[in-house]
Amino acid sequence: MLQSSAAGFGAMALSSLLADEAPADPLAPRAPHFAPRAKQVIFLFMHGGPSQVDTFDYKPRLQKDDGKPLPFAKPRVVSAETGNLLASPFNFQQYGESGAWVSEIFPETAACVDDMCIINSMHCSNSRHGGALLELHTGSDTFVRPSMGSWITYGLGTENRNLPGYISMCPTLTHGGVNAYSSAFLPADYQGTPLGNASIPSDQAKIPFIENADETPRDLQRMELDFLQTLNRDRQALTDHDAALEARINSFELAFRLQTAAPELQDVSDETQATHALYGLDDETTRNFGRQCLMARRFAERGVRFVQCTHSYKWDQHSNLEGAHRRNALEVDKPIAGLLRDLKARGMLDETLVLWGGEFGRTPVSQEGNGRDHNPQGYSMWMAGGGIQGGLQFGQTDDYGYYAVSDKVHVHDLHATMLHLLGLDHERLTFRYAGRDFRLTDVHGEIVHEIIA
């Protein structure tokens, strides 16, 4: 209102107040609120919900009481009917100096436990894939909200103006779809750039708008783009700032720069044979997720702020738990360990926060005799690098792995801690929309200081 009125002093004051909210280059690097421990995030998303009691939360009592009724009440709201206790079909053993218990299906990742903090007391608010997935990615299971990658790029910008600030590789087409990497009401510049989708092999999931660039001389491309941008700017001058048009203008400029940066970046032939083997690119079973993990390292190395790799949609074992979980883990175990080892060898792990997990866990009671139902009451995720205390198992579920019972960590707390490690105060990272200030953690979230090194 002040900008539209004749009160020039008001417009000046308002422009000053908005300066931090709308930088000339929205993806330019921005100072954090305080000294950060991490510079970027790599999120390894296991779509479907891995079972905590079959991966990182060893429960001897569950093994002992296999087939018996659960000795306490099940949640009031459940996803489906379940039966008696179901022991894990997998053996567990202790690894590393920390002695962390890990399932036999993750032998390679288990060798990295001293760099990991395994949180066994996660919980969230929704037992359905769509709601839980959006809660993990955006902080809300009921409304369309900006994704955590969008919030982070909004708060910090990117360190490489020739690449997107936020990339999601092979994102899911279901359970929220584009909302999982959307910027929602944040400016569109902060939306995630999807590379392919869950139905496309990762070696075909490429940055768009760069194919056949050499067919048109660069100076001619620049002339064409300048003409297009002139038309867009003329249109913008007739509006009261069209945010969508402004983002489109910026996206054309980024696409122009990408044609130079992206081909080299996405050509992994310059990596050594040993690196290819480290990530499992030499094996058909691990190649697909391995390439995602290798690309995540290459993106992070070049300053992309938030990178997501998605193993989709495979972890929803309502039946055939043993066979499917074993196969799923085989596809991702070596690539995950390869990523952690590679980051550490390159001196990048200290400044890169790696997050692993699904939208919820599974029940310790059986479904269809050999599967497990959804369980948001207690499950496992782990973090590594970026200021996290390695070799730590934090929080506990009950004796059977159903409910988080001590040092509980809600998704809001996970988000608050992640932002803190990036140097962002989750209560100060806000955006005013529809009459109130919004934030990733809404009115919730406590930093889990105990897991910070």
Kinemage of the C-alpha trace (Angstrom):
@kinemage 1
@onewidth
@group {chain A} dominant
@subgroup {mainchain}
@vectorlist {calphas} color= white
{ca met a 1} P 0.000 0.000 0.000
{ca leu a 2} L 2.783 2.403 0.948
{ca gln a 3} L 4.662 1.714 -2.271
{ca ser a 4} L 1.542 2.464 -4.297
{ca ser a 5} L 0.737 5.658 -2.411
{ca ala a 6} L 2.242 9.124 -2.730
{ca ala a 7} L 3.976 8.793 0.632
{ca gly a 8} L 7.479 8.543 -0.730
{ca phe a 9} L 9.071 8.213 2.699
{ca gly a 10} L 6.902 5.175 3.352
{ca ala a 11} L 7.982 3.531 0.119
{ca met a 12} L 11.615 4.157 1.014
{ca ala a 13} L 11.203 2.614 4.446
{ca leu a 14} L 9.315 -0.374 3.120
{ca ser a 15} L 11.893 -0.972 0.396
{ca ser a 16} L 14.589 -1.023 3.054
{ca leu a 17} L 12.648 -3.514 5.137
{ca leu a 18} L 12.130 -5.764 2.133
{ca ala a 19} L 15.725 -5.641 0.979
{ca asp a 20} L 16.711 -8.799 2.852
{ca glu a 21} L 13.569 -10.601 1.705
{ca ala a 22} L 14.024 -9.947 -2.010
{ca pro a 23} L 17.693 -9.755 -3.067
{ca ala a 24} L 18.412 -8.700 -6.636
{ca asp a 25} L 19.637 -12.245 -7.329
{ca pro a 26} L 17.364 -14.491 -5.240
{ca leu a 27} L 19.856 -17.378 -5.329
{ca ala a 28} L 22.903 -15.297 -4.412
{ca pro a 29} L 24.721 -16.622 -1.309
{ca arg a 30} L 23.245 -15.193 1.872
{ca ala a 31} L 24.831 -14.999 5.307
{ca pro a 32} L 23.523 -17.507 7.850
{ca his a 33} L 22.199 -16.351 11.220
{ca phe a 34} L 25.279 -17.756 12.974
{ca ala a 35} L 28.376 -19.818 12.185
{ca pro a 36} L 27.240 -23.004 10.406
{ca arg a 37} L 28.530 -26.531 10.886
{ca ala a 38} L 27.323 -27.657 7.438
{ca lys a 39} L 27.184 -25.963 4.047
{ca gln a 40} L 24.880 -28.348 2.191
{ca val a 41} L 22.544 -31.309 2.653
{ca ile a 42} L 22.266 -34.656 0.855
{ca phe a 43} L 19.006 -36.431 1.670
{ca leu a 44} L 18.796 -40.155 0.894
{ca phe a 45} L 15.059 -40.817 0.872
{ca met a 46} L 13.827 -44.404 1.184
{ca his a 47} L 10.268 -44.072 -0.109
{ca gly a 48} L 7.784 -46.481 1.439
{ca gly a 49} L 8.993 -46.712 5.011
{ca pro a 50} L 11.910 -48.997 5.964
{ca ser a 51} L 11.373 -51.169 9.026
{ca gln a 52} L 13.375 -49.902 11.987
{ca val a 53} L 13.385 -53.301 13.727
{ca asp a 54} L 14.913 -54.878 10.611
{ca thr a 55} L 17.565 -52.229 9.942
{ca phe a 56} L 18.937 -50.044 12.767
{ca asp a 57} L 16.836 -50.725 15.904
{ca tyr a 58} L 17.771 -54.156 17.305
{ca lys a 59} L 15.123 -55.654 19.607
{ca pro a 60} L 16.151 -58.909 21.385
{ca arg a 61} L 12.789 -59.025 23.158
{ca leu a 62} L 10.998 -59.035 19.809
{ca gln a 63} L 13.079 -62.016 18.729
{ca lys a 64} L 12.276 -63.830 21.957
{ca asp a 65} L 8.512 -63.182 21.871
{ca asp a 66} L 7.929 -63.958 18.203
{ca gly a 67} L 4.301 -64.983 17.589
{ca lys a 68} L 2.997 -63.717 20.926
{ca pro a 69} L 0.367 -60.965 21.272
{ca leu a 70} L 1.647 -57.422 21.752
{ca pro a 71} L 1.534 -56.947 25.568
{ca phe a 72} L 0.230 -53.368 25.357
{ca ala a 73} L -2.321 -51.451 23.325
{ca lys a 74} L -1.795 -50.677 19.669
{ca pro a 75} L -2.296 -47.057 18.528
{ca arg a 76} L -5.870 -45.808 18.397
{ca val a 77} L -5.418 -44.916 14.725
{ca val a 78} L -3.772 -47.605 12.609
{ca ser a 79} L -3.290 -48.063 8.902
{ca ala a 80} L -4.721 -51.594 8.785
{ca glu a 81} L -5.378 -54.740 10.804
{ca thr a 82} L -2.287 -56.426 12.279
{ca gly a 83} L -1.579 -59.631 14.210
{ca asn a 84} L 0.951 -60.844 16.737
{ca leu a 85} L 4.614 -59.971 17.164
{ca leu a 86} L 6.865 -60.785 14.219
{ca ala a 87} L 10.566 -61.340 14.874
{ca ser a 88} L 13.058 -59.887 12.441
{ca pro a 89} L 14.203 -62.468 9.884
{ca phe a 90} L 17.623 -60.778 9.837
{ca asn a 91} L 20.597 -61.146 12.151
{ca phe a 92} L 22.069 -58.106 13.865
{ca gln a 93} L 25.607 -57.491 15.031
{ca gln a 94} L 27.643 -54.666 16.508
{ca tyr a 95} L 29.944 -52.548 14.365
{ca gly a 96} L 32.675 -49.977 14.819
{ca glu a 97} L 34.174 -48.564 17.983
{ca ser a 98} L 30.699 -47.370 18.952
{ca gly a 99} L 29.317 -50.910 18.904
{ca ala a 100} L 26.144 -49.855 17.105
{ca trp a 101} L 23.748 -52.681 16.240
{ca val a 102} L 22.938 -52.937 12.536
{ca ser a 103} L 21.071 -55.531 10.492
{ca glu a 104} L 22.901 -57.935 8.212
{ca ile a 105} L 21.179 -56.367 5.197
{ca phe a 106} L 23.309 -53.196 5.576
{ca pro a 107} L 26.875 -54.530 5.932
{ca glu a 108} L 28.548 -51.733 3.936
{ca thr a 109} L 26.680 -48.910 5.659
{ca ala a 110} L 27.302 -50.606 9.014
{ca ala a 111} L 31.024 -50.210 8.471
{ca cys a 112} L 30.459 -46.425 8.572
{ca val a 113} L 28.543 -46.298 11.888
{ca asp a 114} L 31.264 -44.342 13.660
{ca asp a 115} L 30.480 -41.436 11.325
{ca met a 116} L 26.716 -41.763 11.835
{ca cys a 117} L 24.211 -40.737 14.477
{ca ile a 118} L 21.360 -43.259 14.416
{ca ile a 119} L 18.156 -41.746 15.801
{ca asn a 120} L 15.925 -44.583 17.003
{ca ser a 121} L 13.199 -42.404 18.485
{ca met a 122} L 11.759 -40.645 15.445
{ca his a 123} L 8.011 -40.131 15.273
{ca cys a 124} L 5.587 -38.236 13.067
{ca ser a 125} L 1.876 -37.453 12.886
{ca asn a 126} L 0.484 -39.453 9.990
{ca ser a 127} L 0.205 -43.172 9.209
{ca arg a 128} L -0.503 -42.697 5.496
{ca his a 129} L 2.228 -42.386 2.887
{ca gly a 130} L 1.014 -39.120 1.375
{ca gly a 131} L 0.610 -37.231 4.628
{ca ala a 132} L 3.778 -38.613 6.230
{ca leu a 133} L 5.872 -37.969 3.117
{ca leu a 134} L 4.731 -34.349 2.959
{ca glu a 135} L 5.273 -33.898 6.688
{ca leu a 136} L 8.864 -35.098 6.304
{ca his a 137} L 9.525 -32.949 3.251
{ca thr a 138} L 7.538 -29.807 4.148
{ca gly a 139} L 6.687 -29.936 7.855
{ca ser a 140} L 2.943 -30.243 7.207
{ca asp a 141} L 0.790 -33.288 6.516
{ca thr a 142} L -2.362 -31.278 5.881
{ca phe a 143} L -1.443 -28.169 3.841
{ca val a 144} L 0.705 -27.321 0.842
{ca arg a 145} L 3.879 -25.825 2.277
{ca pro a 146} L 7.398 -25.112 0.978
{ca ser a 147} L 9.738 -28.096 1.057
{ca met a 148} L 12.741 -28.159 3.359
{ca gly a 149} L 15.096 -27.810 0.381
{ca ser a 150} L 13.223 -24.670 -0.663
{ca trp a 151} L 13.465 -23.199 2.833
{ca ile a 152} L 17.201 -23.873 2.918
{ca thr a 153} L 17.890 -22.268 -0.456
{ca tyr a 154} L 15.647 -19.354 0.530
{ca gly a 155} L 17.716 -18.898 3.696
{ca leu a 156} L 21.181 -19.428 2.240
{ca gly a 157} L 21.016 -19.142 -1.543
{ca thr a 158} L 23.448 -21.219 -3.568
{ca glu a 159} L 27.210 -21.145 -3.990
{ca asn a 160} L 27.121 -21.749 -7.748
{ca arg a 161} L 25.001 -19.429 -9.894
{ca asn a 162} L 25.429 -21.778 -12.867
{ca leu a 163} L 23.490 -24.590 -11.171
{ca pro a 164} L 20.134 -24.819 -9.387
{ca gly a 165} L 20.300 -24.357 -5.634
{ca tyr a 166} L 18.081 -27.384 -4.980
{ca ile a 167} L 18.030 -30.622 -6.986
{ca ser a 168} L 15.797 -33.668 -6.512
{ca met a 169} L 16.888 -36.753 -8.444
{ca cys a 170} L 14.290 -39.283 -9.589
{ca pro a 171} L 11.595 -37.854 -7.271
{ca thr a 172} L 8.446 -39.791 -6.553
{ca leu a 173} L 5.377 -39.295 -8.725
{ca thr a 174} L 3.036 -40.369 -5.915
{ca his a 175} L 2.195 -39.438 -2.324
{ca gly a 176} L 2.458 -35.698 -2.795
{ca gly a 177} L 4.317 -35.628 -6.089
{ca val a 178} L 5.630 -32.168 -6.946
{ca asn a 179} L 4.593 -30.837 -3.530
{ca ala a 180} L 7.499 -32.779 -2.023
{ca tyr a 181} L 9.988 -30.414 -3.718
{ca ser a 182} L 7.743 -27.400 -4.292
{ca ser a 183} L 8.460 -23.883 -3.069
{ca ala a 184} L 4.694 -23.363 -2.488
{ca phe a 185} L 4.262 -19.688 -1.493
{ca leu a 186} L 8.013 -18.984 -1.436
{ca pro a 187} L 9.267 -17.381 -4.664
{ca ala a 188} L 9.496 -19.948 -7.448
{ca asp a 189} L 13.284 -19.476 -7.664
{ca tyr a 190} L 13.557 -21.706 -4.593
{ca gln a 191} L 11.641 -24.658 -5.996
{ca gly a 192} L 13.542 -27.906 -6.426
{ca thr a 193} L 14.719 -28.809 -9.918
{ca pro a 194} L 13.596 -32.390 -10.601
{ca leu a 195} L 15.922 -34.583 -12.628
{ca gly a 196} L 13.751 -37.264 -14.171
{ca asn a 197} L 11.295 -39.063 -11.923
{ca ala a 198} L 10.862 -42.387 -10.166
{ca ser a 199} L 10.049 -44.222 -13.409
{ca ile a 200} L 13.224 -43.099 -15.207
{ca pro a 201} L 16.662 -44.703 -14.726
{ca ser a 202} L 19.056 -42.322 -13.034
{ca asp a 203} L 21.444 -42.277 -16.003
{ca gln a 204} L 18.612 -40.717 -18.034
{ca ala a 205} L 17.639 -38.215 -15.336
{ca lys a 206} L 19.420 -35.149 -16.638
{ca ile a 207} L 19.225 -31.409 -16.086
{ca pro a 208} L 16.693 -30.114 -18.661
{ca phe a 209} L 17.107 -27.455 -21.361
{ca ile a 210} L 20.669 -28.280 -22.362
{ca glu a 211} L 20.299 -30.792 -25.197
{ca asn a 212} L 21.585 -29.804 -28.664
{ca ala a 213} L 22.906 -26.468 -27.398
{ca asp a 214} L 25.783 -26.551 -29.874
{ca glu a 215} L 23.399 -26.455 -32.837
{ca thr a 216} L 22.803 -22.735 -32.275
{ca pro a 217} L 25.832 -20.416 -31.856
{ca arg a 218} L 26.093 -19.027 -28.337
{ca asp a 219} L 26.025 -15.383 -29.435
{ca leu a 220} L 22.806 -16.028 -31.382
{ca gln a 221} L 21.279 -17.756 -28.354
{ca arg a 222} L 22.177 -14.705 -26.281
{ca met a 223} L 20.488 -12.385 -28.763
{ca glu a 224} L 17.334 -14.510 -28.808
{ca leu a 225} L 17.250 -14.664 -25.019
{ca asp a 226} L 17.850 -10.919 -24.667
{ca phe a 227} L 14.910 -10.263 -26.970
{ca leu a 228} L 12.696 -12.622 -24.980
{ca gln a 229} L 13.791 -11.046 -21.699
{ca thr a 230} L 13.042 -7.559 -23.073
{ca leu a 231} L 9.480 -8.655 -23.777
{ca asn a 232} L 9.229 -10.204 -20.316
{ca arg a 233} L 10.587 -7.070 -18.623
{ca asp a 234} L 8.148 -4.879 -20.565
{ca arg a 235} L 5.342 -7.108 -19.372
{ca gln a 236} L 6.689 -6.993 -15.826
{ca ala a 237} L 6.663 -3.181 -15.904
{ca leu a 238} L 2.906 -3.262 -16.506
{ca thr a 239} L 2.235 -5.375 -13.416
{ca asp a 240} L 2.596 -4.843 -9.702
{ca his a 241} L 5.498 -7.303 -9.648
{ca asp a 242} L 4.486 -10.688 -11.039
{ca ala a 243} L 6.553 -13.141 -8.950
{ca ala a 244} L 5.913 -16.035 -11.327
{ca leu a 245} L 7.104 -14.001 -14.312
{ca glu a 246} L 10.180 -12.871 -12.395
{ca ala a 247} L 11.035 -16.480 -11.608
{ca arg a 248} L 10.515 -17.421 -15.260
{ca ile a 249} L 12.930 -14.673 -16.328
{ca asn a 250} L 15.507 -16.007 -13.865
{ca ser a 251} L 14.966 -19.591 -15.010
{ca phe a 252} L 15.729 -18.692 -18.629
{ca glu a 253} L 18.989 -17.092 -17.558
{ca leu a 254} L 19.905 -20.125 -15.443
{ca ala a 255} L 19.080 -22.466 -18.337
{ca phe a 256} L 21.402 -20.440 -20.582
{ca arg a 257} L 24.254 -20.836 -18.087
{ca leu a 258} L 23.446 -24.499 -17.508
{ca gln a 259} L 24.232 -25.507 -21.071
{ca thr a 260} L 27.877 -24.789 -20.301
{ca ala a 261} L 28.045 -26.198 -16.771
{ca ala a 262} L 25.744 -29.218 -16.942
{ca pro a 263} L 27.267 -31.418 -19.686
{ca glu a 264} L 30.630 -31.678 -17.933
{ca leu a 265} L 28.972 -32.092 -14.539
{ca gln a 266} L 26.707 -34.930 -15.654
{ca asp a 267} L 29.404 -36.835 -17.530
{ca val a 268} L 30.750 -39.234 -14.905
{ca ser a 269} L 33.274 -40.783 -17.305
{ca asp a 270} L 35.893 -38.497 -15.778
{ca glu a 271} L 35.597 -40.402 -12.484
{ca thr a 272} L 38.113 -43.182 -11.876
{ca gln a 273} L 37.217 -46.837 -12.220
{ca ala a 274} L 37.766 -47.167 -8.481
{ca thr a 275} L 35.178 -44.453 -7.831
{ca his a 276} L 32.681 -46.155 -10.124
{ca ala a 277} L 33.216 -49.379 -8.200
{ca leu a 278} L 32.948 -47.562 -4.862
{ca tyr a 279} L 29.418 -46.420 -5.719
{ca gly a 280} L 28.445 -49.718 -7.356
{ca leu a 281} L 28.197 -48.393 -10.905
{ca asp a 282} L 29.851 -51.599 -12.117
{ca asp a 283} L 26.967 -53.725 -10.815
{ca glu a 284} L 23.485 -53.806 -12.338
{ca thr a 285} L 21.896 -54.140 -8.872
{ca thr a 286} L 23.465 -51.006 -7.416
{ca arg a 287} L 24.029 -48.926 -10.562
{ca asn a 288} L 20.781 -46.944 -10.491
{ca phe a 289} L 20.980 -45.645 -6.925
{ca gly a 290} L 24.765 -45.570 -7.110
{ca arg a 291} L 24.663 -43.001 -9.893
{ca gln a 292} L 22.274 -40.861 -7.858
{ca cys a 293} L 24.701 -40.920 -4.937
{ca leu a 294} L 27.691 -40.138 -7.137
{ca met a 295} L 25.822 -37.247 -8.751
{ca ala a 296} L 24.860 -35.992 -5.281
{ca arg a 297} L 28.546 -35.763 -4.401
{ca arg a 298} L 29.322 -33.986 -7.678
{ca phe a 299} L 26.468 -31.512 -7.156
{ca ala a 300} L 27.483 -30.839 -3.543
{ca glu a 301} L 31.105 -30.448 -4.628
{ca arg a 302} L 30.034 -27.661 -6.972
{ca gly a 303} L 27.981 -25.741 -4.435
{ca val a 304} L 24.407 -27.042 -4.824
{ca arg a 305} L 22.805 -26.394 -1.461
{ca phe a 306} L 20.312 -29.286 -1.172
{ca val a 307} L 20.367 -32.574 -3.101
{ca gln a 308} L 17.857 -35.394 -2.729
{ca cys a 309} L 18.317 -38.973 -3.940
{ca thr a 310} L 15.138 -41.077 -3.915
{ca his a 311} L 14.891 -44.863 -3.773
{ca ser a 312} L 11.281 -45.104 -4.842
{ca tyr a 313} L 8.748 -46.675 -4.119
{ca lys a 314} L 10.073 -49.943 -2.732
{ca trp a 315} L 10.059 -50.075 1.057
{ca asp a 316} L 6.341 -50.631 1.685
{ca gln a 317} L 6.456 -54.278 2.780
{ca his a 318} L 2.975 -55.225 3.944
{ca ser a 319} L 4.018 -58.751 2.921
{ca asn a 320} L 7.204 -60.508 1.832
{ca leu a 321} L 9.249 -58.418 4.259
{ca glu a 322} L 12.314 -60.661 4.225
{ca gly a 323} L 12.739 -60.907 0.467
{ca ala a 324} L 11.841 -57.322 -0.400
{ca his a 325} L 13.783 -55.597 2.389
{ca arg a 326} L 16.849 -57.695 1.569
{ca arg a 327} L 16.596 -56.760 -2.118
{ca asn a 328} L 15.988 -53.081 -1.365
{ca ala a 329} L 18.950 -52.860 0.981
{ca leu a 330} L 21.173 -54.591 -1.568
{ca glu a 331} L 20.335 -51.868 -4.107
{ca val a 332} L 21.294 -48.976 -1.815
{ca asp a 333} L 23.776 -50.279 0.775
{ca lys a 334} L 26.971 -50.053 -1.268
{ca pro a 335} L 26.106 -46.683 -2.870
{ca ile a 336} L 25.314 -45.152 0.540
{ca ala a 337} L 28.552 -46.380 2.067
{ca gly a 338} L 30.398 -45.266 -1.060
{ca leu a 339} L 28.989 -41.759 -0.700
{ca leu a 340} L 29.994 -41.502 2.964
{ca arg a 341} L 33.498 -42.835 2.286
{ca asp a 342} L 33.987 -40.600 -0.746
{ca leu a 343} L 32.830 -37.472 1.071
{ca lys a 344} L 35.132 -38.285 3.963
{ca ala a 345} L 38.134 -38.981 1.715
{ca arg a 346} L 37.635 -35.651 -0.068
{ca gly a 347} L 37.312 -33.700 3.183
{ca met a 348} L 33.668 -32.894 2.378
{ca leu a 349} L 31.866 -34.868 5.091
{ca asp a 350} L 32.551 -32.236 7.759
{ca glu a 351} L 30.614 -29.654 5.771
{ca thr a 352} L 27.990 -31.942 4.185
{ca leu a 353} L 25.041 -33.145 6.239
{ca val a 354} L 23.828 -36.555 5.031
{ca leu a 355} L 20.317 -37.601 6.078
{ca trp a 356} L 18.843 -41.107 5.554
{ca gly a 357} L 15.315 -42.377 6.157
{ca gly a 358} L 11.761 -42.894 5.003
{ca glu a 359} L 8.437 -41.229 5.748
{ca phe a 360} L 7.800 -43.555 8.726
{ca gly a 361} L 8.708 -47.019 10.020
{ca arg a 362} L 6.949 -50.371 10.278
{ca thr a 363} L 5.059 -52.195 13.023
{ca pro a 364} L 6.744 -54.938 15.086
{ca val a 365} L 3.500 -56.896 14.715
{ca ser a 366} L 2.745 -58.864 11.586
{ca gln a 367} L 0.568 -58.132 8.621
{ca glu a 368} L -0.452 -60.927 6.276
{ca gly a 369} L 1.832 -63.211 8.265
{ca asn a 370} L 5.133 -62.053 6.780
{ca gly a 371} L 4.913 -58.270 6.479
{ca arg a 372} L 4.573 -55.145 8.589
{ca asp a 373} L 2.156 -52.213 8.500
{ca his a 374} L 2.946 -48.475 8.594
{ca asn a 375} L 4.214 -47.141 11.918
{ca pro a 376} L 4.662 -43.409 12.579
{ca gln a 377} L 4.880 -43.966 16.358
{ca gly a 378} L 8.562 -44.873 16.479
{ca tyr a 379} L 11.193 -45.460 13.809
{ca ser a 380} L 14.804 -44.853 12.789
{ca met a 381} L 16.618 -42.273 10.708
{ca trp a 382} L 20.297 -41.436 10.699
{ca met a 383} L 22.480 -38.419 10.027
{ca ala a 384} L 26.187 -38.139 9.277
{ca gly a 385} L 28.726 -35.357 8.797
{ca gly a 386} L 27.914 -31.651 8.946
{ca gly a 387} L 28.449 -31.227 12.695
{ca ile a 388} L 26.713 -34.432 13.767
{ca gln a 389} L 28.222 -36.528 16.568
{ca gly a 390} L 29.284 -39.782 14.940
{ca gly a 391} L 29.103 -43.183 16.597
{ca leu a 392} L 25.960 -42.275 18.513
{ca gln a 393} L 22.686 -44.169 18.889
{ca phe a 394} L 20.187 -41.635 20.167
{ca gly a 395} L 16.744 -42.255 21.653
{ca gln a 396} L 14.860 -45.470 22.166
{ca thr a 397} L 11.670 -47.243 21.271
{ca asp a 398} L 9.977 -49.703 23.619
{ca asp a 399} L 11.187 -53.309 23.955
{ca tyr a 400} L 9.447 -54.284 20.726
{ca gly a 401} L 10.151 -51.186 18.646
{ca tyr a 402} L 6.577 -49.861 18.382
{ca tyr a 403} L 6.578 -46.511 20.217
{ca ala a 404} L 9.350 -43.954 20.705
{ca val a 405} L 9.694 -43.756 24.492
{ca ser a 406} L 12.847 -41.801 25.380
{ca asp a 407} L 14.571 -38.778 23.843
{ca lys a 408} L 11.767 -38.603 21.289
{ca val a 409} L 12.514 -36.705 18.076
{ca his a 410} L 9.611 -35.426 16.019
{ca val a 411} L 10.025 -34.468 12.359
{ca his a 412} L 9.765 -30.815 13.460
{ca asp a 413} L 12.751 -31.378 15.763
{ca leu a 414} L 14.685 -32.979 12.920
{ca his a 415} L 14.024 -29.917 10.743
{ca ala a 416} L 14.996 -27.504 13.528
{ca thr a 417} L 18.258 -29.393 14.094
{ca met a 418} L 19.067 -29.546 10.386
{ca leu a 419} L 18.554 -25.786 10.008
{ca his a 420} L 20.662 -25.153 13.115
{ca leu a 421} L 23.559 -27.135 11.649
{ca leu a 422} L 23.302 -24.946 8.528
{ca gly a 423} L 23.537 -21.812 10.654
{ca leu a 424} L 19.829 -20.981 10.476
{ca asp a 425} L 17.557 -20.252 13.424
{ca his a 426} L 14.348 -22.101 12.600
{ca glu a 427} L 12.317 -19.471 14.472
{ca arg a 428} L 13.847 -16.615 12.465
{ca leu a 429} L 13.700 -18.269 9.041
{ca thr a 430} L 10.233 -16.985 8.161
{ca phe a 431} L 8.254 -15.817 5.162
{ca arg a 432} L 5.177 -13.625 5.401
{ca tyr a 433} L 2.214 -14.994 3.474
{ca ala a 434} L -1.562 -14.604 3.793
{ca gly a 435} L -1.245 -12.333 6.798
{ca arg a 436} L 1.153 -14.287 8.985
{ca asp a 437} L 4.753 -15.434 9.212
{ca phe a 438} L 5.333 -19.037 8.180
{ca arg a 439} L 8.345 -21.234 8.864
{ca leu a 440} L 9.394 -24.818 8.140
{ca thr a 441} L 8.727 -25.878 11.739
{ca asp a 442} L 5.508 -23.824 12.012
{ca val a 443} L 5.006 -23.290 15.780
{ca his a 444} L 6.933 -26.427 16.736
{ca gly a 445} L 10.467 -27.781 16.728
{ca glu a 446} L 13.231 -28.181 19.313
{ca ile a 447} L 16.902 -28.460 18.383
{ca val a 448} L 18.320 -31.854 19.422
{ca his a 449} L 21.562 -30.516 20.888
{ca glu a 450} L 22.619 -33.944 22.188
{ca ile a 451} L 23.412 -35.224 18.674
{ca ile a 452} L 25.561 -32.245 17.691
{ca ala a 453} L 29.333 -32.726 17.961
